[in-house]
Amino acid sequence: MKASALLHVALAVAMFAVGGAVAVWLVLWVGLRSSTARVPDLRGLEITGAIAVVQEAGLIVRVQEGVFAPDVDLGHVARQRPAPGTQLKRGGTVLLSPSLGEAASRVPDVARLPASVAEAQIGEAGLRVGWRSQVEGEADAALVVAQAPVAGSAVAPAGEVALLVNRGPRERRYVAPDFTGAREEDAARVIRALGFRLAAVQRVAYPGVPPGVVLRQDPPAGGPVAQAAVVALWVSR
């Protein structure tokens, strides 16, 4: 009777231990399942819809550069990483690459071309002119001074090319010659030869200086002067 009682106690202890182990395993299994998420199959989904699906699963989305995929519509998911069905910890990252469409178009080199010619070449390449801005004084004529994407880049058909266009020719600047002490006729000849314009000459009395000598000028000698600037002279009388 005593041996039988001990056997029952031993069996009870063993069953209690097994039950405890099973309970611990169940807790761990449930906890593990609740802390992970299964990566859904996002291939072919429109990119914004795919982002919503991933976020609902408790995961984070990072959209990568687009890839050319002839069998996937433009703007839909062409690639994903990790693969569908992968178990990730909640808060893990899923990488998505949207489709750029069927084929690549090469961006032509339109730098240093007139804007009208640049736009025509972009259109011939199957692309469109997108954002366009203007600057002034960056070139000697009205030309394209920069583009994005750069020449040779592969972009989706009908993609956009941004242009930075110089609005007008760069203003040439010179150092003003010194006309002080020169004869009026000589100074006037040099001024016109350099492409400047001569303002009405101001004649002033200056004792001890013969008539027709330049006494003063504006812009002053050695200063910057723009192309076709007006030069004023004060000449002795």
Beta strands, then each sheet from edge to edge (+ up, - down):
strand 1: 36-38
strand 2: 60-63
strand 3: 77-81
strand 4: 87-89
strand 5: 93-98
strand 6: 105-106
strand 7: 128-135
strand 8: 144-148
strand 9: 154-155
strand 10: 160-166
strand 11: 173-175
strand 12: 197-198
strand 13: 202-204
strand 14: 214-218
strand 15: 224-226
strand 16: 230-236
sheet 1: 1+ 4-
sheet 2: 2+ 5+ 3-
sheet 3: 6+ 9-
sheet 4: 7+ 10+ 8-
sheet 5: 11+ 15-
sheet 6: 12+ 16+ 13+
sheet 7: 12+ 16+ 14-
end
